[in-house]
């Protein structure tokens, strides 16, 4: 039996799926697969970009370390900040790249992590440097982009076949960059530039003879040596202090004299624990530390106390005035620089409460310590101090503090521990770029104490001339020996008055955006300070009246001042008899004692407040005059006033004027042409050009930042105003008019007229009167 076999029948192949993994394992497998793709888009080019971002991120952190010192030293700060930032940067970049990978974002993910971290890092640095949200974001993005591009380009450069050429190009580029940075941010050489070129017949190396302006008529003379030159005294430098300072050996074991500590707990209720950790004391044991420069020889010598302002606490400030201390000691003054660094701001521990009041209180306590020293026969201060001749010098907040010291009863009337201060006499004070903040809703008002203030138009910290406010609040008893003066310098800044504060008025990184071009060097700015401070103390403490013409007319000091700045000065002494102050009433037609005012040809004639750069009232009023063609402004003096001028022997006509310039005119053509006419009671009127007495400076226009578009966009608009109108005092000796008109001595003046011509202009007049 046969069996037929048909075609074989194949069963379909059945694929048995692997057993399903648990959800957790599936997620782990997916994560591993995704992480293998994490660097898929990061090519070599983007690795180079990441390296560039690492470099600029590290650079930003170096700047942060410099601006946030811990007191452990610069290398420790930089090393700590950079190390921590590197770890965080790497971790953040890795995390960001992982997240982007999991989100399937098709970008160079590690590079993106580096970029975002550096951009956010730069943003927060700039934001906390008061650049505002938008400006900080834009600059941070630009910074990160530049870092990335620089890294990519450098990566390509090093791959060039001619390595030597590439390296040489990098070196040249780096040198150019360093040179630019040095000029832009560090200032030029600190060699003092020569003073303004003047004919040798006007000035000599050690003194000054008559100087001429305009038509060649002499305006003043100074029969004394250059006050910035060392004097004839040798001197000894030493310190007194707590004997236990943690950071400065000169106040520790090397302190020549041990001083008592003072308890400020009645004023300071809280003291940060970090501040106590840093210093080793709190508000109950504040030390009296100071640097002393004392003339050798028989006393008694006038006493000059200097105090710094607010700076980073960890960067000590008290040694920064040695240039003044050494000069003053050589000229017969006991000069002392006070340590108040523990009252300064720290990024880590803040600033003590009532620091402004404490700055003044600590100065008073130093005076009491010196009083105590002077009673001890084995002490260097014994019989050396003339407590009837004390002057105070303060910088920044210290400049406000010295005014508060003189007016100390306004704040410390109930402090019985200050009783001995009533035994001393303050003759004068100097304020270098001072602040002027109200303390306990009050401001210092100085009476019968001479006052000098110096300010730079390019001050990026105290950018308004606050010293002008205190100048206005300083008054004298008629006929007393006191005077007040100011000097405004076109190219001076805030920090360069102190040798330890560096070149910039803001801590880095914000300070890097401040314009340093064409600014006075530190040596030049300190030269100007030495001239004015030394001359001021010679006049107010040594009674050397030969230096007073320097304050009446700054042109008499041009041989001693750096030529890298222009100067505007203000002056008034206690013999000044005002014809017009403009505060007496709101009627612009009247003068005190029955006098009258009149004007012709002005577009604007009004009386208004004098205001600073921030549009805040300085505390006085003036006459605002604006003209487009010829105009005149006349004061008809009352008979009573004119007779008083003669009877008191007042021999100089004086007024202060702000030249407010004209919009869109910033050249010599904007300087107004002004003539002064004096009409006597008997005799012919005499008209003389103002330029024959002194020049009429244009407003100083300041660019604070490295780019004009930054002026209104950073620091909450702090730098938005490029010009601050500042008063220049003009002193016109009546003898010049009497000689021109043939008047006899003691001729009574009945009318004064200001004639304005030439270009259109706008000025403010104030403090019109006569003095001796």
Buried (B, 14 or more C-beta within 10 A) or exposed (E): EEEEEEEEEEEEEEEEEEEEEEEEEEEEEEEEEBEEEBBEBBEEBBBBBBBBBBBBBBBBBBBBBBBBBBBEEEEEBBEBBBEEBBEBBBEBBBEBBBEBBBEEEEBBBBBBBBBBBBBBBBBBBBBBBBBBEEBBBBBBBEBBBEBBEBBBEBBEBEEEEEEEEBEEEEEEEEEEEEEEEEEBBEBBEBEBBEBBEBEEEBBEEEBBBBBBBBEEBBBBBBEBBBBBBEBEBEBEBBBBBBBBBEEBEBBBEEBBBEBEBBBBEEBBEEBBEEBBEBBEBBBEBBBBBBBBBBBEEEBBBBBBBBBBBBBBBBBBBBBBBBBBBBBBBBBBBBBBBBBBBBBBBBBBBBBBBBBBBBBBBBBBBBBBBBBBBBEEEEBBBEEBBBBBBBBBBBBBBBBBBBBBBBBBEBBBEEBEBBEEBEEBEBBBBBBBBBBBEEBEEEBBEBEBBBBBBBBBBBBBBBBBBBBBBBBBBBBBEEEBBBBBBBBBBBBBBBBBBBBBBBBBBBBBBBBBBBBBEEBBBBBBBBBBBBBBBBBBBBBBBBEBEBBBBBBBBBBBBBBBBBEBBBBBBBBBBBBBBBBBBBBEEEEBEBBBBEBEBEBEBBEEBEBEBBBBBEEEEBBBBBBBBBBEEEBBBBBBBBEEBBBBBBEBEBBBBBBBBBBBBBEEBBEEEBBBBBBBBBBBBEBEEBBBBBBBBBBBBBBBEBBBBBEEEBBBBBBEEBBBBBBBBBBBBBBBBBEBBBEBBEBEEEBBBBBBBBBBBBBBBBBBBBBBBBBB
